[in-house]
């Protein structure tokens, strides 16, 4: 247990430091593409990436950097990808918001809000027909679950009897508007119940705890063919300047 905790601690610190380094490159205008950092999201990324089995598939959103650089020994291939160089991890063709890494079981990510919902369902369905007893993991945010396609995804998983764990990273923000500004509360627990699925909530931001909980959820539900939703409360650290109608305001996550 001590060795595992040391490994997880190193991964969290490494993930935070790498993102701070990438942010400095970004400040110095070394990238020609938008970069979505996930400083503050390290615990769930480390917990999840340590519970991905050989045949599991992971589908991500535009904010995917923490999963893609977790467990990655060579940060340079990510930096070169962000610089659109040929020796980047995907030959400089995908940039940041569509970044994936087959070696880490990350099969797809998308810059389009909600686009990856239907793709995740298709990947899970393909695994079922190929008779691979693996989980589909899907990571999204509190903004994307406002799309109608999110509920459609849950209905598909339930009706087609697919194995999928859905991680909803809830940082209370979607671009420049927080939840209170844009909508009423979405009760994910009741939504999961309505599709005969299960719901869990992570809020401790404790990577050791998340690792244990994810392992238990996988083991306890390995035969469940219904959606499993894990809502993760977190804070995205940092902010940005937004200019609208010649008025600038600072968006402080």
Number of C-alpha atoms within 10 A of each C-alpha: 6 7 8 11 13 12 12 19 16 13 22 24 13 17 28 20 13 17 20 14 12 20 16 12 13 16 10 9 10 13 19 11 14 11 18 15 20 20 19 18 24 24 26 27 25 25 23 20 19 16 15 21 12 10 13 20 23 29 24 28 24 22 22 26 25 25 26 22 21 22 17 17 8 10 16 13 20 24 21 19 23 27 19 21 17 13 15 20 23 19 14 20 16 17 25 28 21 18 28 25 17 10 9 20 19 22 17 20 26 22 16 12 16 21 16 24 25 15 17 26 23 16 18 27 19 13 20 17 8 9 9 12 13 19 22 22 23 25 24 24 23 20 21 19 17 14 14 10 16 18 16 14 18 26 19 19 24 22 13 15 16 26 25 27 23 20 22 22 21 19 20 18 20 14 10 15 14 16 16 10 9 11 10 8 8 12 8 18 16 13 16 22 13 13 18 17 20 21 18 15 14 19 11 12 17 13 21 17 15 21 22 13 16 20 16 13 15 16 10 10 14 14 11 16 18 24 25 27 23 22 21 23 18 19 17 18 13 12 11 11 10 13 10 7 5 7 7 10 12 11 15 12 16
